[in-house]
Each structure stands twice: as structure tokens, then as C-alpha cells.
Amino acid sequence: MHLLSISDIDVPKALALAAKAKAKPQAFSHTLDGKTLAAIFEKPSTRTKLSFHVAINQLGGHFADLAGAHILNGHEDAHDTANAIAQYADFLLARVNSHEQLAELAAHSPIPIINGLSDAEHPCQALADLLTISELKGTSDGINGTKVAFVGDGNNVCNSLLIGAGLLGLDITLASPPGFGPKGAMISKAAACAQASGASISYTTSPKLAIKDADVVYTDVWVSMGEKENTAVKAAAFEGFSITSELMALAKANAIFMHCLPAQKGVEVSKEVIEGPQSVVFEQAANRLHAQKAVLLMLAGQTGEVNSS
């Protein structure tokens, strides 16, 4: 089993396992004794790398950082790279420029491949996001029908959140300027998930319409890593999409604000909002640790039962 897309994992089970690991961390402290998580990062990382590093350590395993982006630069084919790493490690976490690189590694790897962010999806982030929404907006009936507004670029974070929302039955609206929404394949994938769960997924070019009466308001940077050349174009296209106090006032009074970080304060969100009382960005960041534990446990075939020792 690999985790390339959030749809590759049983999301309700992962969230339940993350909640258990969060509530009783010591009960899981030896579940992955002797296991090694290898990591390749072609792009910078703070929360993903650190949360996985701490997660595997707290579960009893080890983190092996294969520093440098040269490993996947073509000097060795994916078959040999994947199988060589498998001689030393039990999982491979990879942050890559192209999702096709992950798919190629997974096609040859005898150990689980974990998507630490690609140009298509960021499933580990979405699991932490859904855990945060579940904790703060969930009821005894779960989070079905929770209204989420994603305002911004139809990027990897947006893609995984849309699919995750579709899997869990959320009511999510994406507001993007024309031409900056998700690609057709992602829209179709999210729609298929929503059809099975009863989720509502809609698209608009109006931030105000998306945010109206929302329980959750989410945004991300407009310019993703590796596309700095598009900064000026996107700044013009996204005018009016910055989350301000005025826009937040359209959401429910007890709405929460979310951002996966890092943020460009004063660009996609005002400093007042992201540092204000409705912001839960650091609760999100904290939940990365528990979501990563759930990912590792599930990929290792653990049931989530606590240690007896």
C-alpha cells in the first residue's frame, strides 16, 4: 500500500487512529520499534519533515534523511532507487516536483511510498486538516455537512482537501479566479467521492459567496513552490481574494480560519486574521504529528491497538 493520494487511505480509520495516538501517545511508543522512515525532499519542508521525523521517533522507529534533491535527478532509474532504499528502510517519504516521479517509485517499490507533497496532491496535510475540522467542528454525527470555504488557488493542498471533503461528506465550496481552479481530473475525482458520501462540492469565482455562513475558511499561498515566475500574474488575478476581517465576517460567528503554512501575510490573508482569535493554524500544524503517526501505523499494518507494555 502506498499513500500517493488521500483517496489511497481509509480516511475515517486514519482520523480515528490519529485521535487515539494523540490522546494516548505513550500507548503507541513501541509500535514501530526498529522501523526506519527514509525521506527524500526535492523542495524545502518545515512541518512535513519535522512532523514525520518526530512521529517515527515517538513510535519507536528512526528517521533517515537522504539530504539533497539529486537522488531523483535521473542518475539512477526508479526501479533501482526504490529497491536499493528498501534494503535499509521500511517506508519512503518523498516530496517531489512531479507527481509522476512518485507514481514511478511506487510502481517499483516493495516498501510504502508516502507523498510528502507533489504538484498534484498533499494528502498528509489534508489528513491533519480534516482531523482539525473534526476536533473543532465535529458533532456526534461526525463532520457531515460542515461548510468549508476554500478561497485561493486550485493547488495540491486544495486538491487533497476537495477529495478528502468528498470522502467524508463535507459541504465545500472553492472560490478561485477564472482559470485558477483545480484541473478536470481532480474535479472528477472529488465529484466521484462526493457522490458516494453525499458531500456537496461547488465552485465559484466569488470569495464572498463561498465564505457566506461557512464553518471553516481556508486559504493557501497563491504562488506554490517552484512557480515564482507566476507571482505577478497571480497577484493580479487574485485581487480581492485575500482573506480579510471583512470577508471573515461573512462566515458564521464561530467560524475558524485555516492555513497550511507557510503564509504570506498581507497577501492571501491579512495579519489580523491569521494572528486573530479565529485562526487555528497552529492547531493544524500540531495535528500534522498525529496524522503522520496514523499514516505510518496504517502503512505498517497496525490496527491501532495500544501496547500492553
N, C-alpha and C positions, 0 to 999 in steps of 0.2 A: 504493500500500500504506500502510495506517495501522497503528499499534500501540495499539489500544484494550484488547485482552485479550491475555494471554500466549499464547493459542491462535492469535493472528494472525501469529506469527512462528515460523520453524523453530528450535525451541529447541536441539536438538543443534548445529546450524550456528552459532547465536548464541553458544553456550558455547565452541565451538571457536575462533571468531573472537575472542571476548573473551580467551581464553587466549593467542592469538597476539599480540594487541595489548598484553597485559600483559608477555609475555616479551620482545618487541622493540618498545617504544614508538616509537623513532626511525624505524623502518621504515614507520610509518604517519603520520609527522609532516606530510606534504603531501597526504594522500589526499583531504581535503575543503577544499583551498585555495579561497578565495573564497566558500565556502558560509556562510550565515547561519542560525542557530537562533534563532527568536523564542520568547519564553516569556511565558505568562500564568499568574499564580498567584492564585487566589481564597482560598487558605489559606496559612498560613506554611510555609516549607520551609527546611531547612538542607542535608541530604545530597543531595536530588534536584536542587535548583537549583545548588548548588556543583559537584556531580559532572558535571552536564551542561555547565556553564559551562567547567570545566577540560577536559572531554572534547573539546568542539568546538574550543577553542583549541589543544589539543595535536594535533588532526587538521588544523590549518591554517585553520580557519574562525573565525567570530565569533559572539558571543552578544549578542542584543538583548533586554533585559529590559523588557517592557511593564508597568512597575510599576503596581500598583493593581488592585483587583478590579472596577473599574467597566466594563471593556471588555466583559464578558459580562453586563451587568446589564439588557439588553433595549433599550438606547437605539438599537441598530442590529441588524438581523436577521443570522442566522448566515451567510446567503449573502454578504452584503456584507462582513461582518467577515472571513470566511475568504478571500475573493477579494482584498480590499484587502491583507491581510497577505502574501498570496502574491506581491504585486508587489515586495516587499522581502526576503522570506525564503524559504529552501529547506525549512525544517521549522518546525512549530509545536508546542512543548511546552506542555501545559496541565494545571494542577491545578485541579480544579473541584469544586463542591459536588454536582452531579448528573451522573451518567454520561450522561444524555440530552443534556446540553449538548455533550459530546464527540461523541456519535453524530451530532448535528445539524451540528456543524462539519465532521466527516468527510464527511458526505453532500454538502457543497458545496465542499470544499477541493481545489484542484488540487495542493497540496503535502501531504506526510505529516503526520498529526496523531499526536502521542505522548502517551499517557496518563501524566501525572506524578503521578497519584493521583486516583481518583474514589471515590464511595461504593460502587462495585461491585468495582473491582479496583485493584491496584498492580503492574502487570506488570514494571516496571523493577526494583522491589525484589525480586520473585521471581526474576528472572534472576540478580541478584547473589547471592541466597541459594543458588540451585542451583549457581552457579559455586563458591561457598564449600564446599558439601557435596561437590561433585565433587573439589575440590582436597584436602580433608581426609579424605574417606571413600570416595573412588573407588578402584577397582581397575582392572586391565587389562580387565575386563569392563564398566567404567563404574560407574554407581551403582544399577543394577537391584537391587532387594531391600534397599537401605539402609532401615533402620527409622527413621522420623521420627515424633516425637510433637509435635503442636501442641496446647498447652494454653491455652485462652482463648476470646476472643470470635470468632465466625464473621464476621469483618470483611473489608475489602478485601484486606488482606495475606494473610489466611487463604485467601480465595477464589483468589487468583492462585497461591499455593503449592500448594493442592489440585490445581488444573488442571495446573500445571507438574509436580507429582509424578506425576499421571496420565499425562502425556505421556512421562515418562522412565522409568516402571516402578518407582517407589519404593513402599515399603510405609509408608503414612502413616495415623496414627490421630489423630483430632481429639477432644479432650475439652472439652466445654462444658456449662454448666448447661442444664437443660431450657429450651427457648425461645430460646437464645442461639447456636445453631449457624447454619451457612450457610442461605440461602434455597433453596427447592426447585430453582430454575433452576440455581443454581451446583452443587448436589449432582448434578443430572442431567448437567450439562456435564462435571464431573470424572469421573463414572462412565463416560461415553462415551469419554473419553480413556483411562481405565484399561482399559477393555475391549479397546481396540486395542493397548495396550502390555503388558498383563499385570500392571499395577500393582494393588496392594491398597489400597483406601481404606475405612476403617471409622470409626464414630462411637461415642462413649461419653460418659457423664456422670461417669466416674471418672478423675481425673488419674493415679492410681496404676496403673490398668490400661493407660492409654495409654503411660506412661513406662517400664513394665516392659521391661527389656532393649533399650531404644531406643539407637540410634547417635547420634541428634540430638534434642535437646529444644529446642523453640522456643516462645516466647510473645511477646505484644504487649500494648500497653496495653488495659485493659478498656473505657475510655471514649475513643472516637475524637474527632478534631477536629469540632466542631460539634454535639456531643451532651452537653455538660457538664451539662445538666439531668437526665441519667440517672445521674449519679455515685453518688448514694445507693442507688438501686435496684440498680445493678450491683455495688456494694461488698457488698451483702447477698447477691446471687445468686451471686457468685464466691467466697464464703468457702470456703477450703480449696483454691483453685485457684492460689494463689501458689507459684511455683517456689522451694522452699527446698532446703537441703543434704540434708534428709531425703528429699525427693522425687527429687532428682538421684541419690541413692544407689541408687535402684531401676533406673536406666539402666545400660548397660554401663560398666565401669570407665573406658574411654577415650572415653566419650560427650562430645560437645561441646554447649555451650549457645549458643543464638542468639536475638537480639532485633533487630528492625529499627531501634530507637531512634526518637524519644526514649523513655526508660524512666521509669517511676515506681517508683523503688527503695523497697522495703518494701511495695509494693502487689502488682503482678503477679509480681515477682521480688525475692528478698532481695538486699541489698547484697553479702552474702558470695558468692552465686552469680554475679552479673553482673560482679563485680570479681575473681572467683576464677580458678583455672588452667584450668578447663574452658570458660570464656567466650571466644568468638571474635567478639564483637560489633564490634570494630574491624577485624578482618579482613573481616567482612561489609561494613562501611562503606567500606573501601578498595576492595573489589570493585565497588562502585557505579560507580566511574570506568571500569573496564574493561568492565563490562556496558553502560554508556551508549555507550561507543565502538562496541561491536558493534551496538547498535541503530541508531546514526546511519549506520554503514557499510552495514548491510543495507538500510536505507530509502533510501540513496543508490544502491543497486545495485552496491556494491563486492563483489568476490569474496573479499577478504581477502588478496590477493597483495600482497607488500610493494613499496615504492617502489624503483626502480632508482637513484634519485639519492641 
